[in-house]
Amino acid sequence: MQLLTLVFLLLVHIVSGNLDLDTLLELKKWFKEEPLRGNYLSSWNINNVKSNNGRCPQSWYGIDCEGGHVTSIVLSNLGLVGSFNFLVQVGLGMIQNLSISNNQFMGIISPDIGSIGSLRLLDLSTNSFHGSIPYSLIKMENLALLNLSSNSFGGKVPAGVGKL
């Protein structure tokens, strides 16, 4: 399933040339908002991009852009529920900041997250992620801050995580 998602995103990018936008729209399919917490992601709408010439959706809640590419996703404390598809994030080649703390995301962290070489900050704290912490996180040369606290990880912590 993950391979199929990646192939789909690559094909969409070839056809449309808007990989960042398509990646965010695909990501949004994996989770929802708690109705009583707000409607923050209503701005994540294809119509809100047209005013920006179809490039990076900087008017979307929690999204920052630079040079037409997504550089930051901050969706902390929004009461978001569901899975967070880390494989989809591979499509955001310029992302530097991913902060989705204090939500209700669940699932495992895909080892593919290690291929996001531009990532400098990764805050997944206070969610319900489980499984093991992928070794690929250690190989992320630009990663300066990693917060995985208050989740349900199991297994051994990869050697070198403390150096981040």
Long-range contacts (C-beta under 8 A, 24 or more apart in sequence): 2-87, 2-110, 2-112, 5-85, 5-87, 5-88, 6-87, 6-90, 6-91, 9-88, 9-91, 10-91, 13-91, 18-54, 18-55, 19-91, 19-92, 19-93, 20-56, 20-57, 20-65, 20-68, 20-69, 20-70, 20-91, 20-92, 20-94, 21-46, 21-49, 21-54, 21-55, 21-56, 21-57, 22-91, 23-70, 23-88, 23-89, 23-91, 23-92, 24-57, 24-60, 24-63, 24-70, 24-73, 24-92, 26-85, 26-88, 26-91, 27-84, 27-85, 27-88, 27-89, 30-82, 30-83, 30-84, 30-85, 30-88, 31-80, 31-81, 31-82, 31-83, 31-84, 31-105, 32-80, 32-81, 32-82, 33-78, 33-79, 33-80, 33-81, 34-79, 34-80, 34-81, 34-104, 36-79, 37-78, 37-79, 38-78, 38-79, 40-75, 40-78, 41-78, 41-80, 64-97, 66-94, 67-94, 69-93, 69-94, 70-94, 70-95, 71-95, 71-96, 71-97, 72-96, 72-97, 72-98, 72-99, 73-97, 73-98, 73-99, 73-100, 74-99, 75-99, 75-100, 75-103, 76-100, 76-101, 76-102, 76-103, 76-123, 77-101, 77-102, 77-103, 78-103, 79-103, 79-104, 80-104, 80-105, 81-105, 82-106, 83-107, 84-124, 84-127, 86-110, 86-112, 86-113, 87-112, 89-113, 89-116, 90-115, 90-116, 92-116, 93-118, 94-118, 95-119, 96-120, 96-121, 96-142, 97-121, 98-122, 98-123, 99-123, 100-124, 100-127, 101-125, 101-126, 101-127, 101-147, 102-126, 102-127, 103-127, 104-128, 105-129, 106-130, 107-131, 108-132, 109-133, 109-134, 109-137, 110-134, 111-135, 111-136, 112-136, 113-137, 114-139, 114-140, 116-140, 117-141, 117-142, 118-142, 119-143, 120-144, 120-145, 121-145, 122-146, 122-147, 123-147, 124-148, 124-151, 125-149, 125-150, 125-151, 126-150, 126-151, 127-151, 128-152, 129-153, 130-154, 131-155, 132-156, 133-157, 133-158, 133-161, 134-158, 137-161, 137-164, 138-163, 138-164
